[in-house]
C-alpha cells in the first residue's frame, strides 16, 4: 500500500497506529508493505530500524538519503535531529530567511 502524506488526513496518533499495524506480524501475516511519505518529523521516532527511512534534504540540491547513512546513536531523537538540521539540509538556513526577508522588504 502506498500513501502520500500519511498524517495529513489522519490524527497523528492514528497514523502511528496504522504504521504499527503493518509492523505487527500477528496482524500483517502476509507481510504487506506500507510505503508512505510524511511531513511530520515525529513519524521518524516510530521506527527502530533506520534502513527503511529516507530523508529529503536540500544539501547542494534536493536528495532523498537513507537514514542509515547518517551518524545517529540510539539515544538521539530522530525528529529533533531532523528539525535542527543535524542531518544537514533538513531545516531552512538563517541566511536564506534573511535574504527572503530583505527581498520582501524591497518590494
N, C-alpha and C positions, 0 to 999 in steps of 0.2 A: 504494500500500500504506500502511495506517495501523497504527502500532504504539504502544501505550501503555507508557510506562516502558521504553524500549528496552534500557537497560543493566541492568535489574533481573534478567532471566533469563539474560543473556549476560555473559561476561567483558568488561570494559571495552574491551579491545583488539579483541575480536571485534565488538562493537557499532560501534566506529570503522571497522573494516574493511568492515562492511556498508554504512555510510554512504558510504564511498569508492567502493564498487562502483556505487552509484547515480550518483555524480558522474562516473564514467569513461564517456565516450561510446563507447568501443570495446566495452564490456560492456553498457551500457544504451543500445542502439542505437535503441530506440523511444521513448526519453525518458520512461520511467516516473518517477513521483514518489514519494518516501518522505516521509510525514508522521509525525512521531513526537514523543513527549514524553520527557523525560529529567529525572532528578533530580540527575545528576552535573554540576556546573558545568564539568568538564573537557571535556564534549561541545561547549561553546561554542568551545573552542580549535581544533576541527576544521574550522572554516569561515572562508574569507577574506571571503566576502560577508556583509553584515550585514542585508540587506533581506529575508532569508528566515528570520530568527530572531526569535522573540517571547519576551520575558522576563516571567515572572509576578512581580508586585510587590505589596506591601501598603503603599501610599502614599496615605493618605486613602481607603482602600477597596482591594479587590483588583482588579487590572487586568492585562492582558497587553499589553505595549507592544513595538513593533518596535525592535530593537536599533539600527536606522539612525537613530532619533530621539535617541540619546544621544551626547554628545560622546565620541569614542573614537578615538584616533590608532592608527596601525598598529603601534606598538611596545608598546601596552598588552596585557597578558594578560587576556583576557576573563573567564576563570574567577576570577582574583584580584579583578578589578573587581566581579564578582558577589558573591563571598564578603565583600568589605569594604564592601558596600553603596554603592559608588561610583555605581551607577545609582539609588540611593535606594529603600529599601523592600525590599531583597533579603536582608537579614540581620536577625535579631532585634535589637531595641534593648536596650541595657543596662538602661534604665529598666524595660522590660517584664519582663526577667529578675528584677530586684529586687522588683517588685510580685508576681510569681508566687511567689518565694521567701518573701516576707513573708506572703502569704495561706496558703501551705502550713504555715508555722511556727505560725500562729494556730489551726490545727485541732487 
